[in-house]
Amino acid sequence: MIFASDLDQTLIYSARSKGETAIEEMVPVELYEGRHISYMTKPAMEKLKQLSRIARFVPVTTRIPEQFNRIFGIREAFSPEYVIVSNGGTILLNGQVDQEWHSFVRDAVKQHCAEHTEIAGLFAKIASSHWVKSNDLCDELFYSIVVERDRLPHELLEELKLQLATLGWSYSLQGRKIYLVPEKVSKGAAIQYVKEKLAASFVYAAGDSLLDESLLLAADYAISPVHGELGRFYNAHPHIQFTETRGALASEELLDAILEHARNDKKKQPNYL
């Protein structure tokens, strides 16, 4: 059994995204340039520890490996065997890049998706310092672009989205970031690979953004914080359930829901005592 979960705004929260929970009531989990920048609620941390005793915890994130490694509260407290980073483009096995998956993904991107330089050229035609703050190529695979959201040229971006689709790339706007990602790079494909490697029969998954949708669809049980991109995009979903609470409290609710489901399922097994 696997619990595969997105991190940012699903399990961990910044001071800005945490909602009503007081920062003093939270546990710091990420250190960057000498200061704590991400937190979990104390109940969520305890519930995640409980869940990790009955399911293999697989963190899943769009962060590149270096950015994931800053999250000491996950890396050190849980020592996950598998970590999916770079939106599924890279898998870490005991902290090292899984070379089998690394080669498979990059070969698939090369065969079926346009070169990232071509995508950069298309974006450069519409980009302007008026609304683009930074533009980074992550893990030599996808672009993470920080923007001024209220200044976005929506018509030009819609045209870009259509162009990207013909080139095997996708577009996602999350908060202050635009992600341009090859379609062969996905969290869903990565969790299928990990599921096979661990010979797992059941996957629980949680995530808040459209980039998490493939992960949730690949799971047997899927839940999403209502405050996220998925919650705003769907009024309801046949496979994904949504929390009622928002902000950091949503992490507690989704972990409770998974724990309850896992325990009830275990009671149904013939050898349960």
C-alpha positions, 0 to 999 in steps of 0.5 A: 500500500502506497500513500503518494502525496504532493507537498506544497499546499497539500501537506506543507504550507508557507506562512502566506498559504497556511490559512487561519492556523497560527504559525506558533502552532505549526512545525517548521519543515523547510529551511532556506537561506537560514530561515524556515519557509514551510510548515506543517500543522502538528496534528498533520505531522502526527497523522502522517507518521501514523499513516507511514506505519501502514503505507509506504509514503512517497512524496511527489513534487514539481520541485527539483531534487535540490529544492526537495532536499531543503524539506528536512521535515519530510526527508529526515523524519520519514526517510522515504525510499522513493521520492518523485521530483521534477513533476515526475521527470526524476525519481530518487531511490534512497536519495539517488537518481533512479537511472532506469526511470531517468533514461526512460522519461528523457527518451520519451520526451525526445521522441514525442515532444518538441525540444525545450529550446523551441518552447522557450522561443515561442514563450519569448515572443509573448513574454515581457518584463511587465509580467514575467519576473523569472523563467527557469528551465528545471531539471533540463525538462520543463519551465517554471515561470514566475509572473505577475498574475494580474498582468497576464496577457490571457489571449496570448497565453491561450494561443500559446496553450494551443501551440503547445498542445500540437508540440506535445507540451502542456500549460498550467497556471498555479498561483504566481507560476506558469509551468510549461511541461512536456506531456511525457513528464507526469506524476501519474506515470511516475507513480505507476513505475514506483507502484510496480517497483514496490509491488503495491496493490493499492495507492492513496494519493493527495494533491492540489494542482492540475499537475497533480491530476495524473497522480490522482487519476492513477490512484485507487483513492484520491483526495484534494484540498478544496483551496487548490487549482483542482478545487477551483477547476472542478465543481465535482469529480467522479474520482477525486474527492475534495476536503471541506477545510482550506489552508493547512487544516485541509492536510489534517482532513485529507490525512484523516480521511485516508487513515480511516479508509485504510483502517476500515479496509484492513478490517475487511481482510480475513487475517485482520485481528 
